[in-house]
Amino acid sequence: MLKYLLRRLGVAVLVALTVSVITFSLIYLSGDPAIALAGDSASNEEIEHIRKAYGYDRPIIVQYGDWLARAAQGDLGRSHYLKANISDVILTRLPNTLILALCAISFALVLAIPLGVAAAIRPNSLIDRFALSLAVVGQALPSFWFALILIFFLGIQLRWLPITGTDSWMNFIMPAIALGYYVTPGVMRLTRAGMLEVLSSDYIRTAKAKGLRPPAVLFKHALRNAIIPVVSLAAVQFGFMLGGSIVIETIFAINGLGFLAWETIQRADLPMMQAIVLVLSCFYIVITFLADMLNAFLDPRIRVT
């Protein structure tokens, strides 16, 4: 287990370094950052002054090393637009995005896994057709459109839930449903397919022949093996929710990293955009690493691959 952990940790570190290089390069993708800061009407003297003030006149490899060293210490620089420390801004916005993503993935798993298991136990039954229909609708319905439907019925017509803001836990219900329902079909269908495959395997028939009770066969033997690919998918989808919640946070006016990213793009605040990409990428790497560890715990055969 320790050898597998160190190997996966090494891969995670290499991926993080690669992401850092790509993230650092973002500031040069739009051209000369000094010109972007100075504006089109700035003189050559003003551009050169800004280039020296921000250190853009140094070799790129030196700039990258300095930026990476400061980022490793939690210093992500200052926002050109907000004139504030980027780390402080991100720490203020990050909790809302994490709460939204956790609520959304919890909603998706609580809905998808039981439906997938029930559909696999009774294939071609009414519950199976209902689960597949729900998956088709969820796959075809855009999350922003579903969010507007929820706002209209639950927020405006019935007035059950608040529409915008983050004042209480009720503010996260509609955004979590809108964001989580989009990933529910994939999780449900993968659970169903995995359960169907496992339930038809020889060791399940052997367990039944030994007289084990159906709940023990289903949850202790079948679901534990069928859930392994679901863990990996859930980790990927959770990372997607962290980085892909821009539309949902904008619709519900949730002051999180997604909404901050939208504001940053509008303002062309390159250091802030750089920091958001780096932070979300690191979260994604950590989440997938933890998913690998959980899968190795569930299936010892993974540790020797």
HELIX and SHEET records of a PDB file:
HELIX    1   1 LEU A    2  LEU A   29  1                                  28    
HELIX    2   2 PRO A   33  ALA A   38  1                                   6    
HELIX    3   3 ASN A   44  ALA A   53  1                                  10    
HELIX    4   4 ILE A   60  ALA A   72  1                                  13    
HELIX    5   5 ILE A   86  ILE A  121  1                                  36    
HELIX    6   6 LEU A  126  ALA A  140  1                                  15    
HELIX    7   7 SER A  143  LEU A  150  1                                   8    
HELIX    8   8 ILE A  151  GLN A  157  3                                   7    
HELIX    9   9 TRP A  169  PHE A  172  5                                   4    
HELIX   10  10 ILE A  173  LEU A  199  1                                  27    
HELIX   11  11 ASP A  202  ALA A  209  1                                   8    
HELIX   12  12 PRO A  214  PRO A  215  1                                   2    
HELIX   13  13 ALA A  216  ALA A  222  3                                   7    
HELIX   14  14 LEU A  223  ALA A  226  1                                   4    
HELIX   15  15 ILE A  228  GLY A  243  1                                  16    
HELIX   16  16 ILE A  246  ILE A  251  1                                   6    
HELIX   17  17 LEU A  257  ARG A  267  1                                  11    
HELIX   18  18 LEU A  270  LEU A  298  1                                  29    
HELIX   19  19 PRO A  300  VAL A  304  5                                   5    
END                                                                             
